[in-house]
Amino acid sequence: MKKFLTISAAGIAAALALAGCSTGTGPSMPGMTHDSTATASSSAPVAAGDHNSDDTMFAQAMIPHHAQAVLMSDMILTKQNIPAAVTALATKIKAAQAPEIAKMTAWLKDWNETATMSAGHSMTGMMGADDMTNLDAAQGTEAAKLFLTQMIAHHQGAITMAKTEATAGKNTEALGLAHSIATSQEAEIQDMNNMLAGL
């Protein structure tokens, strides 16, 4: 357990450090899955009043949610004998979600909102300590299956959060990110189910 806590803290800290040193501009974020036509508008600061509490909650919850997905991907990428399709997926997840952490962190700063989620709110699909410990310990095909199973549940949670934002949010950029997350992660769930069927 102690090993997991150290890895988890380091992984999330690394993801948040990445977010802190980013400017939030589109061109500096490779791997983004969003429409490149939005780049010009996304490079300008978002007006502090141009959001609502649902936008704030979406960013506050999705940042640590994404950070855990990056950490899970880092874990699988350190292992031996993992199928190439699984390592490619983990690399893709990191490439998409790490810049999104930076983007959402910049929004919260521009909105004059804290990055800390209010008490009583939960993040759907998050893995518990035991889940992460098991993934850390697993090897080979067992690790690949566990990663895919856990990431499917993790993605389902993110999709739920994104769809809530899509119906309740106000900020145009946050709504666009929510749509992108839902679309891309639904497609990745299909890919992961196919990978699982082949293992």
Phi, psi and omega in degrees: 000318181298321179298316179299315183298322178294314180296316183297314181297318181294318181294315180291322178298320179295318180295318180288329176295320176301317180297320184292333183261007179267150178274344181085008179273148185300307188299336183275004183244084178294149177093356178294143183260012186266162181299127183294343180291345181273356187301314184299315182288329183285345181279344179273144178302144178274131181301139185302327182271355186272048178198166175234183184295332178291322175299315180299312181297321179300311181293316181299323181278322185286334179299304179292332177296312177297320181301322178291322177297321177296318179297316178299320178294318177302319181299312184290330181286346177271352186269156178267157174059038175263133179306143184302324181296326181287317178294325177296320178296315180299320177296319179295318179299314178299317183296328180274316192276328178299315176294329178293327174300314180298317182298312182292324176297319178295321178301311182300320178296314180295328180277358185060040179247150177286155177275356182270130181286145178293151178298144177097349178263144181237162178248111182294137174089001180290143176279145176276176181301318180295321178301314182291323177297317180296319178295319180298323184277334185291154181225157172057221183299323178300317180294319180298315179297317181294317178301312182296316180298314180292320183289329175299311179298321180296314178297319179300321177295318179296321179296319177300314179296319181294320181291327175297315178298320182298330181266336187244344184285170181236320187292130185300316180293319179295320177297320178296319178294319179301315178298317180296317179299312181299314183294310184291322183282331172298319178294320180293326176299318177299316179298316182293322176298321177295320177297316180300320181296334182268357181266000000 
